Amino acid sequence: MKKMRQKVTKNVILTGVGGQGNVMASRVLAGMLVDAGYIVTIGETFGMSQRGGSVMSHLRISPDSVRSPQIPKGGADVIVALEPLEALRVLTVYGNPRVSVLSNSRPVYPIGVITGELAYPTDKAIQTAFDRLTAQSWMIDATSIGLQLGNPVLSNIVMIGALAQTGLLPVDHRMFEKEIRKTLSAEKCVVNLKAFDEGAAMINNG
């Protein structure tokens, strides 16, 4: 299926916690879109901890001009989250009634939750918030696919595959394969392509 070229700037936020491969996912997504002729500006923010702290990448995808790297508050079109609580955090700042959210359903518990000082919201509470605050949302267990493929960090590629299948951005399997073949070995390409396709299938089946 040929992807229609987008005609307006789209503001996309990829978010997660340190160690989930958020930055790699944003670079791969940006590379795919640049190859397709879009102008992509990336802005990144990191939490206090390299591993376990919040990580957020802003992608501004334009058909014709360079944009500032920071998405305005309330200005996200798409939020892709590798961790559900991070999706909620980003949504409260950058969301709007038209935003679409794609989130991994597997939590990464912060220290406060592990020590019992804080409570992590239930799946139902998170889904209810998504229903109330977004135009559309998807929750998939991308981490389970990553584990099946031998590395939970592959959940980031599972999410890219799922994103492609939603049709929210003009990206597809062929573009992804072209991008990863620039830097990965043949063996790593195979497992990453599998992760991408498994992510797409989760949207098909959802």
N, C-alpha and C positions, 0 to 999 in steps of 0.2 A: 504494500500500500504506500503510495507516494505521499510524503508529508507536504501539506500546504505551507508556503513561506509566510511567516508572521509579518504583519505590516506595522505593528506598534511595538514600543519598548515593553518588555516584560521584566518585572522585578521578582527574582527568585531568591529565597533564603534556604540554605542548607545548614542544618543545625544538629548538634549532638554533643557528646562529651569527649574529652581527650582520649585518644587511643582507639576511637571507632573508625578512623579513616575518613573523617569529614573533609579535610583539606584535599586529600587525594581525589575524592568523589567530585568535589567542585572543580578541580583542575581538569579532570576527564570530561565532565559535562561542558565546561567552557571550551575545551579543545575541539569537541565535536561540533559545537555551534560556530566557532571561528572557521573551521574547515568548510562549513556550509555557507560562509559568507557574511555571518553576523559580526557585529562589533560587540565584544563582551568586556565589561569592566568588572573586576573582582575586588571586593573589600573584605577583609577578614578581621575578626575579633576573637580574642582568647581569654578564658577565665584565669583565675589565680593559679591553677594547677595545670601543668602540661598534660598529665594523665588524670582524668576524672573531673576536670573543670569544664565549664561551658565553652564550646567552640561554635562560631557562627560565620558563615561565608555569605556575603551579599553578591549576587550576580545580576548585573543589569544588561539585558540582552536587547540590542537595538539593531534594526535593519539598516540604519544609515548614519549614526552619529555616536560619538563618545559621551558617556554619561558620567556623573560623579559617582565614586565608588560606594557611597552610603545611600541606602534606600531610605526615603523619608518615613517617619513614623506613620503607621496606618497605610503604608504604600505597597505592601507585598501583594503580588498576584498569586504566587505559589510558595508554599512552605513545605520543604522536605526534611523530615526529622528522623534521625537515627535513634532517637530516644524520646518516648512520649511526653515526659514532663518538660523536656526542652521545647517540644512543639508548643505546649501550652504557654510557656514563658515567652516565646517569640510571638505567638499569636496575640497575646495581651498588649504587646507594644506595636507590632507591625501589621496586625490583622485588620480586616474591614469586612463588610457584609459580602463582598465578591470573592474573597480569598478561597483558594483550594488548598487543602492540607493532605499530604501523604506521610504517614508516620509508621515507623517500626513499632510494634506493640510490646517489645521486650524491654523492661525497665533496667536501668543501671542505677542502683540505689546510692544516693549520696551518703556521706559519713553520718549525717544527723539521723537518717533513717536507720542505718545499720546499728547505731548506738541506742536507738529507741527514743531519741529526743524529738524526732519529727515523724509525721505519718506521711506515707506515699499515697497519692490518690488511687482509688480503685479503677480498674479498666472501665467500669460502667460510668464512673464520674468523668473520666477523660473523654469517653465517647459522647457523653451528654454535653460536655463543654464544646466539643467539636461540632456537634449538631446545632448548637445554639449560636456559635460564633463564626461558622464558615458557610460558604455556598455549597461546598461538597467536600467530603473527606473519605480517606481510605486508611484502614489500619491493617497491617500485615505483619506476620511474624518472620521478618527477614533474618533475624539471628538464627532461627532454627535451620534455615537453608544454608547459611554460612557454616554452621556446625556440621551439617551433613556433608558439606564439601571440604571439611577439614580445617576451616579457619573462620571463627566468628566475625572477623573483620571484613570478610567478604559480604557481610550484610550491607555494606555501603554500595556494592555493585548490584546486589539484589534490588536495592531501592532505586538505582538508576534504571534498571530494567523495568521495574514497576512504573516508574515515572514515564518512561517512553510509551508504555502501553496505555496510560491514561489519556494520551493525546494532548496533554497540557503544553508540551513543548515539541518543536519540530525535530525530534531525534528518533533514531531507530537502530536496530541490530547492526545493520551494515555500517552506519556511522560509528558506532561503538567499536566494532571490530577494527575498523581502519585506524581509530585513535589509539587503541591499546597496542596494536602491532608496531607502533612507533618506538615503544619503550620496553615492552615485556617480552620474555622468552616465549617460544612456541608452547612450552608446557604450561606456563602461567596464563597465556592467552586462552588455552582450552578451558581451564577452570573458571576464569573470569567470564568467558562467554556463556558457560553453563550457569553461573550465578545470575548473569543478566537475563537469560532466557527463563530461569526459574522465577525471577521476580516478575517478569511479564506474565507468566502463567498464573501467578497469584492474583493478578488483576482480572485476568480472563475468568478465573474460577470464583472470583469474589462477587 
